[in-house]
């Protein structure tokens, strides 16, 4: 929460829900409109609001008041201040649950998974997560190598799956999410084809990994990237990226269902 209370003040400007992620969440939830969904670690409620707009009732759980204050009100969206490890919801009180790019911030994953399982009646738990070990090591990490090193500290996908299974006894399905080249939700690797976006401090402020490192280190990477973009060196070195429309950078949906 401390990270998001400090860096999350402009979060809603760059973390705009992407329609393809929204569509995938709805497909994987496989629930009728009017169902109640818990959004765990909801942030500013970007995906909570998007699901509410599609006819779902959403209970958004988020510890950071700074993040909550940026939320757009919706009659089918209710906010709760709380942590994944101690959800302020009753047993079997929702039809399904989602958590998008949030579980790497949870302090106790076994307890968080137990809590998600507790509050869901019989529907699916859908997680959008990542494992950098499954990714192509793109140009971003040449300029900001600490982002790669930081991502390696998070659990491997197999370990995440094992923890969910051990703590919920659910069956897990893994669905790769190849990043399109025009994502509206500008999380860490989302602008893989738009390097100029990483020069924008507002964009970087919406990426929690940048907040963990010394500003001088970040500036070094920014200055080198700017220099290479201006000289044409970046385009010459990474020309093959311009031919791609999507890229596997280690992001995965996990769908956990009752056996």
Secondary structure as GFF3:
##gff-version 3
##sequence-region A 1 259
A	DSSP	alpha_helix	2	7	.	.	.	ID=ss1
A	DSSP	three_ten_helix	8	10	.	.	.	ID=ss2
A	DSSP	alpha_helix	11	14	.	.	.	ID=ss3
A	DSSP	alpha_helix	19	29	.	.	.	ID=ss4
A	DSSP	beta_strand	36	40	.	.	.	ID=ss5
A	DSSP	alpha_helix	46	53	.	.	.	ID=ss6
A	DSSP	beta_strand	57	61	.	.	.	ID=ss7
A	DSSP	alpha_helix	65	68	.	.	.	ID=ss8
A	DSSP	beta_strand	77	80	.	.	.	ID=ss9
A	DSSP	beta_strand	96	100	.	.	.	ID=ss10
A	DSSP	three_ten_helix	103	105	.	.	.	ID=ss11
A	DSSP	alpha_helix	109	119	.	.	.	ID=ss12
A	DSSP	beta_strand	125	130	.	.	.	ID=ss13
A	DSSP	three_ten_helix	132	134	.	.	.	ID=ss14
A	DSSP	alpha_helix	140	143	.	.	.	ID=ss15
A	DSSP	alpha_helix	145	151	.	.	.	ID=ss16
A	DSSP	alpha_helix	157	168	.	.	.	ID=ss17
A	DSSP	beta_strand	171	176	.	.	.	ID=ss18
A	DSSP	beta_strand	179	180	.	.	.	ID=ss19
A	DSSP	three_ten_helix	195	199	.	.	.	ID=ss20
A	DSSP	alpha_helix	201	205	.	.	.	ID=ss21
A	DSSP	alpha_helix	208	211	.	.	.	ID=ss22
A	DSSP	alpha_helix	215	231	.	.	.	ID=ss23
A	DSSP	alpha_helix	233	237	.	.	.	ID=ss24
A	DSSP	three_ten_helix	239	243	.	.	.	ID=ss25
A	DSSP	beta_strand	246	247	.	.	.	ID=ss26
A	DSSP	beta_strand	251	257	.	.	.	ID=ss27
###
